[in-house]
Amino acid sequence: MKTLNKELQSKLSISEVKQILVDGNKRFVNGESAERNLLQQVNETSTGQFPHTVVLGCIDSRVTAEQIFDLGIGDIFKARVAGNIVNEDILGSMEYGCKVAGSKLIVVLGHTSCGAVTSACKGVELGNITTLLSKMKPSVQKVEKEVEDVTTTESIQKVVIENIHNSMAEIRNNSEILAEMEKNGEIEIIGAYYDVADGKVQFI
């Protein structure tokens, strides 16, 4: 697999970048990961980086973006925070990744059995975790209107999906740079949902 450079990155269309992720996840699920010389990629990226995607994911140890999309060193930017929520620092990082470094795609990556979302559904309050979980309340409250018990496994998964959509909306509403880039067709902001049981990613 070729290491991304500026020329290769610039030639990629948004649809091609999406296909890279789709194909990579298929290889991952099938146990057919592409052969890579990671040390060579270290050397080739030592003078610059040109990732095609920015991934906002959860800190969950089972959800490692490079592995589940079968990617190499220098392919993506990653921001990881419990519950894949959005804040100013993450927005600034995304703006750098897209406006400055040329990434074409932003993926908000949620997952099944998310501890942060589960805690938000159960109303957990503990130190700084309380503030973090409060960012998921809009998603919890929306699902609460549709179900009797928001703490069931099925309801929690609905909140996970809603939380992905909420984070996508937060990006568009709170970053003029990224919203304008998407409007101009320079980038696309999409959601994805990883199943920790089978390794498959669904794009939403």
QUIURZI-V899572 format. One line per field, one symbol per residue. phi: phi as a letter, one per 40 degrees, with the letter a starting at -180 (. if undefined). A space follows every 50 residues. Layout:
BEGIN
phi->???
END
This chain:
BEGIN
phi->.cccbccccccccccccdcdccccccccccgbdccbcccccdccccbibb ccabbbbccdccbbddccbfbbcgcbcbbbadgfcbacccccccccdccc cgcbbbbcbcacfccccdccccgcbafccdccccccddcccccdcbbcbc ccdccccccdcccccccccccccbbcccccccdcgcbbbbbabbcccbgc bbcb
END
